[in-house]
């Protein structure tokens, strides 16, 4: 399967996001504590899948099981070939990637992987699966993509808002 090339408007959007995510020169915030949020709004089907050049350890959060399988397939079509794992209740023929809801299994599956993409539903935040996995030594992420991010905004005590809490969801690894 050939990797799709970005169209001009997609390259422009990617470059704008990358510029927005750079640490400001002379920033007083230590890199390991910097959590940057960028909002990218693009129409459905306009090509938001990360390219293979994106960071090595990526967590993609989605609101539904259907979107988890769709996102995994679309990202593979877009060139994301690194090992992939799902954190959901999907099994067997329902999904084309290994899935688990077991914290120890997730930690073990990712332990030796420098490059991995983990697709998880918001339910894994609400149930504490990812939080528990980080407490059990799951490595930090280089990039966290939150699809339909409006669903995780608002009251910090909301189960899905855990992605914004550095104490419960470790910040991404510092970029070098």
C-alpha positions, 0 to 999 in steps of 0.5 A, a space after each residue: 500500500 503506497 503512502 499518501 502524499 500530503 496535499 498543499 493545504 495539509 502540509 500547511 496545516 501540519 507546519 502550522 501545528 508544529 510551529 505552535 508546539 515548539 517551546 518558546 525561546 527563553 521559556 521559564 517552564 521546564 520542558 518536562 513540565 510543559 504540556 502544550 495544547 494545539 487545536 486543529 479543526 479540519 473537516 471530516 475526511 480532509 486528511 488528519 492522519 499523522 504521517 510516518 514522520 510523527 513522534 515515536 510514541 503516540 497515544 490517540 484518544 477517540 470517543 468510540 469503538 467505531 472511531 478507534 477502528 476507523 482511526 487505526 485503519 486510516 492512520 495505517 493508510 496514511 503511512 503510520 506503520 509503527 507497532 499499534 495497540 488498542 486499549 478497548 474491549 474489541 476482540 477478534 474479527 471486530 478489530 485489526 489490531 491487538 487490543 487489551 483492557 488489562 493494565 499489566 498486559 498493556 505495559 508488557 506489550 509496550 515495554 520494549 517498543 521505542 516506537 508505538 501508536 496506542 489507540 484508546 477510547 475515552 472510556 479507558 480514561 474514565 475507567 482509569 486503565 491508562 492512569 493505572 498503566 502509567 503508575 505501573 511503568 507505562 512510558 510517557 508519550 511523545 504526542 497525545 492526539 485527542 480526537 473530538 477534544 471538546 468532549 474532554 473539556 470542562 470540569 477537571 473532575 470529569 472522568 475523560 478530562 484526566 488527559 489534562 491532569 499531569 498528576 493522573 496522566 503524565 505529560 508527554 516526554 520532553 522533545 529534544 
